[in-house]
Amino acid sequence: MSDSNNPQTIERKNASLVFAADLGGTHLRAATVDSQGKIHFRLKQNTPQAEKADDIVRALVLAERECEKHKAAETIRAISVVVPGTVNVEDGVVVKAPNVPCLDGFRLAAALTSELKRPAILENDANAAAVGEMWQGAGRGRNTIVCVTLGTGVGGGIILDGKLWRGVDGSAAEIGHMCVDPFGGVACTCGSRGCLEVYASATAIVRMTREARPRYPDSMLHISENLSSEKIYAAGMEGDELALEVFRRMGVYLGIGLANLINILNPEMIVIGGGVVNGWDLFEKHMLHQVAERAFPLPAERVQIVPGECGDDAGLLGAARLAQS
């Protein structure tokens, strides 16, 4: 007879809940996640436009307390927060977070532990997304994967032989800042030029569309106000030539970057996540063509290049998994 309804069994399951938070430049997503990857409660709100780190801490504490209302306080045993930027995991310090600059140099993990009286850990958001996809998404059953997140910017996470690769300084897998166009390349916010991020992110898709509009006078995107990558994708699905050209160009540059990753790392799988992956049908063939042209044949034939399965939950799931390991 199953003991799934036994109060002691339920208590054991709840005891492994983690409060996971994904602190983006635009949105703060949070959830309670159990050891099986099940999300028990979630919330989403705007990230505070904070001038002080304490304001961010307060927002995370309030989010955790909101989650507590839906589970007894003692069932949340750990706190795990992921941020876009460079993180010192060992010390729980945000080294550099361009989208949340008030956190630069801040000991966020210690501040949360002090407020919530539970152990807290910190991780880069793209690293966490890679862990999430390997645990509960497209990378299940694999041992060496690369996760590329295409959102406002381009991030990355690398898992080698089952272990997250952070690099010596915790700044590994900055895939968005791989140079794919060194000559006359577009300036990037990182200070370099021709980075993958300026060709394959949502921001890049909008910029390239604006730049190319004069060459496509019949495009429906001429009358579109407040251009977004979603609107450009929708136009492409209707056959708009300008949108198709932008996604072709984006796919070419992304393919160049992926070919480099394949030649260097020889992964089993590359998982493409982030909001821009919704345009998969428009850029896939151009991306794969560049991979076939530029990567060594054996690793190119072996690797699977697939869209992520976890969506916006990838970072939350990865955060929870890291806190449980």
C-alpha positions in Angstrom: 0.0 0.0 0.0 1.4 3.4 -1.0 2.2 5.8 1.9 1.9 8.9 -0.3 -0.8 10.3 1.9 1.0 9.5 5.1 1.6 12.8 7.0 5.2 11.8 7.7 5.8 11.1 4.0 4.4 14.5 3.0 6.5 16.2 5.6 9.7 14.5 4.3 8.9 15.7 0.8 8.1 19.3 1.9 11.3 19.4 4.0 13.4 19.6 0.8 11.7 22.7 -0.6 13.9 25.5 -1.8 12.9 29.1 -2.3 14.4 30.0 -5.7 14.5 33.5 -7.2 15.6 34.6 -10.7 16.5 38.3 -10.4 16.4 39.7 -13.9 16.9 43.3 -15.0 13.1 43.5 -15.8 11.4 40.8 -13.8 11.8 39.1 -10.5 10.6 35.5 -10.7 10.4 33.3 -7.6 9.1 29.9 -6.7 9.2 27.1 -4.1 10.7 23.9 -5.7 10.9 20.4 -4.3 13.6 17.8 -4.8 11.8 16.3 -7.7 11.7 19.6 -9.6 8.0 20.3 -8.9 7.1 23.9 -8.5 4.7 24.3 -5.6 4.1 28.1 -5.9 5.4 30.8 -8.1 5.2 34.6 -8.5 6.4 37.2 -10.9 6.8 40.9 -10.4 8.8 43.8 -11.7 12.4 44.1 -10.4 12.7 47.2 -8.3 14.5 50.1 -9.9 16.6 50.3 -6.9 19.5 52.6 -6.0 20.5 50.6 -2.9 21.2 46.9 -2.6 18.9 46.9 0.5 15.9 47.5 -1.7 16.7 44.4 -3.7 17.1 42.4 -0.5 13.8 43.7 0.8 12.0 42.6 -2.5 13.5 39.1 -2.2 12.5 38.8 1.5 9.0 39.9 0.7 8.8 37.4 -2.2 10.0 34.6 0.1 7.4 35.5 2.7 4.7 35.4 0.0 5.8 31.9 -0.8 5.8 31.0 2.9 2.1 31.8 3.0 1.5 28.8 0.8 3.8 26.4 2.7 4.7 26.2 6.4 7.8 28.3 7.1 9.8 25.3 8.3 9.4 23.5 4.9 11.6 26.0 3.1 15.1 24.9 4.0 17.3 27.0 1.7 17.4 30.1 -0.4 18.9 30.2 -3.9 19.1 33.4 -6.0 20.4 33.8 -9.6 21.4 37.1 -11.1 22.5 38.2 -14.6 26.2 39.0 -14.2 29.4 37.8 -12.7 29.1 36.1 -9.3 31.6 34.9 -6.7 29.7 31.7 -5.7 32.0 30.8 -2.9 31.6 34.1 -1.1 28.1 34.8 -2.2 29.0 38.1 -3.8 27.6 39.8 -6.9 30.8 40.9 -8.6 29.1 42.8 -11.5 25.5 42.9 -12.5 25.0 45.4 -15.4 21.2 45.3 -15.2 21.1 45.6 -11.4 24.1 47.8 -10.8 23.3 48.5 -7.1 24.3 45.0 -6.4 27.9 45.3 -7.7 30.2 44.1 -5.0 27.4 43.2 -2.6 27.3 40.2 -0.3 23.8 39.2 -1.3 23.9 35.6 0.1 25.0 36.8 3.6 22.3 39.5 3.6 19.6 37.0 2.7 20.8 34.5 5.3 20.7 37.2 7.9 17.2 38.3 7.1 15.6 34.8 6.5 17.7 32.7 8.9 18.3 30.1 6.2 21.4 29.2 4.2 21.5 31.1 0.9 23.5 30.6 -2.3 24.1 32.8 -5.3 24.7 31.8 -9.0 24.8 33.4 -12.5 21.4 33.1 -14.2 22.6 31.5 -17.4 24.6 28.9 -15.4 21.5 28.1 -13.5 19.5 27.8 -16.7 21.9 25.2 -18.0 21.6 23.2 -14.7 17.8 23.5 -15.0 17.7 22.2 -18.6 20.0 19.3 -17.7 17.9 18.4 -14.7 14.3 18.8 -15.9 14.6 19.9 -19.6 16.1 19.2 -22.9 19.4 18.0 -21.5 18.1 15.2 -19.3 20.3 12.2 -19.5 23.3 14.1 -21.0 26.6 14.7 -19.3 28.2 17.5 -21.4 26.0 20.3 -22.6 26.1 24.0 -23.5 23.1 26.2 -22.8 22.8 29.5 -24.8 20.2 31.9 -23.6 18.9 34.4 -26.2 17.0 37.2 -24.3 17.7 40.9 -23.9 21.3 39.8 -24.1 23.0 36.5 -24.8 24.1 34.3 -21.9 25.6 30.9 -21.6 26.2 28.0 -19.3 28.6 25.1 -19.7 28.3 21.7 -18.0 31.3 19.4 -18.5 31.2 15.8 -17.4 28.2 16.6 -15.2 29.8 19.6 -13.5 29.0 23.3 -14.0 32.1 25.0 -15.4 32.4 28.5 -13.8 36.1 29.2 -14.7 38.8 30.4 -12.5 37.1 33.8 -11.7 33.5 32.7 -12.0 33.1 34.4 -15.4 33.2 31.4 -17.7 30.6 30.9 -20.5 30.1 34.5 -21.5 29.0 33.2 -24.9 27.3 36.4 -25.8 30.7 38.1 -25.9 32.3 35.7 -28.3 33.4 37.8 -31.3 31.7 36.7 -34.5 32.4 39.8 -36.7 35.7 41.4 -35.9 35.9 43.8 -38.9 33.5 46.7 -38.7 31.5 44.9 -36.0 28.8 46.7 -34.1 29.9 48.1 -30.7 28.8 46.0 -27.7 28.0 47.3 -24.2 30.9 45.2 -22.9 33.4 47.5 -24.7 34.3 45.1 -27.5 32.8 45.0 -31.0 31.2 42.3 -33.1 30.0 40.2 -30.2 27.4 37.5 -30.7 25.1 39.5 -28.4 24.8 42.4 -30.9 23.5 40.0 -33.6 21.5 37.3 -31.8 19.7 38.9 -28.9 16.2 40.4 -28.8 17.8 43.9 -28.6 19.9 43.0 -31.7 16.8 41.8 -33.7 15.1 45.2 -33.1 18.2 47.2 -34.0 18.9 45.2 -37.2 15.2 45.7 -38.2 15.4 49.4 -37.8 18.7 49.6 -39.7 17.4 47.5 -42.6 13.9 49.2 -42.9 14.9 51.7 -45.6 15.8 48.7 -47.9 12.4 47.2 -47.5 9.8 49.9 -48.2 6.9 47.4 -48.5 7.5 45.8 -45.1 4.6 45.8 -42.7 7.1 46.7 -40.0 7.3 50.3 -41.3 3.9 51.0 -39.7 4.7 49.1 -36.5 5.3 51.3 -33.5 7.2 50.1 -30.4 9.1 47.4 -32.4 9.8 44.2 -30.5 11.3 40.9 -31.4 7.9 39.3 -31.0 6.4 41.6 -33.5 9.2 41.0 -35.9 8.8 37.3 -35.5 5.1 37.5 -36.2 5.8 39.5 -39.4 8.3 36.9 -40.5 5.7 34.1 -40.0 3.5 36.1 -42.4 6.3 36.2 -45.0 7.5 39.8 -44.4 10.8 40.0 -46.3 12.4 42.4 -43.8 11.7 40.2 -40.9 12.9 37.1 -42.7 16.2 38.8 -43.6 16.8 39.9 -40.0 16.2 36.4 -38.7 18.4 35.0 -41.5 21.2 37.3 -40.4 20.7 36.4 -36.8 20.8 32.7 -37.6 24.0 33.1 -39.5 25.8 34.8 -36.7 24.4 32.4 -34.1 25.6 29.4 -36.2 29.1 30.9 -36.4 29.2 31.1 -32.6 27.8 27.6 -32.1 30.4 26.2 -34.6 33.1 27.7 -32.4 31.6 26.1 -29.3 31.4 22.7 -31.0 35.0 22.8 -32.2 36.3 23.8 -28.7 34.0 21.8 -26.4 32.7 18.8 -28.4 29.4 18.8 -26.4 26.7 16.2 -26.6 24.0 18.9 -26.9 23.5 22.6 -27.3 20.3 23.9 -25.7 19.0 27.2 -27.0 16.8 29.0 -24.5 15.5 32.5 -23.8 12.6 34.4 -25.4 14.2 34.7 -28.9 14.0 30.9 -29.2 10.4 31.4 -30.1 11.7 32.5 -33.6 13.3 29.0 -34.1 11.4 28.3 -37.3 12.8 31.5 -38.9 16.5 31.1 -37.9 17.1 27.3 -37.5 18.1 26.4 -41.1 20.5 29.4 -41.3 22.0 28.5 -38.0 22.5 24.8 -38.9 23.9 25.7 -42.3 26.7 27.7 -40.6 27.4 24.9 -38.2 27.7 22.4 -41.0 30.0 24.8 -42.9 32.3 25.7 -40.1 32.4 23.0 -37.4 34.5 19.8 -37.6 32.4 17.1 -39.2 32.5 14.5 -36.5 31.5 16.7 -33.5 29.0 18.6 -35.7 27.3 15.4 -36.7 27.3 14.1 -33.1 25.9 17.2 -31.4 22.2 17.9 -31.0 21.1 21.5 -31.2 17.7 21.9 -29.7 15.4 24.5 -28.2 15.1 24.5 -24.4 12.1 22.9 -22.7 11.9 24.7 -19.4 11.2 28.3 -20.7 11.3 30.9 -18.0 11.5 28.2 -15.3 15.0 27.1 -16.4 16.8 29.5 -14.0 14.4 28.8 -11.1 14.8 25.0 -11.5 18.6 25.3 -11.8 18.7 27.5 -8.7 16.7 24.9 -6.7 18.9 22.1 -8.0 22.1 23.9 -7.0 20.8 24.5 -3.5 19.9 20.8 -3.1 23.3 19.4 -4.3 
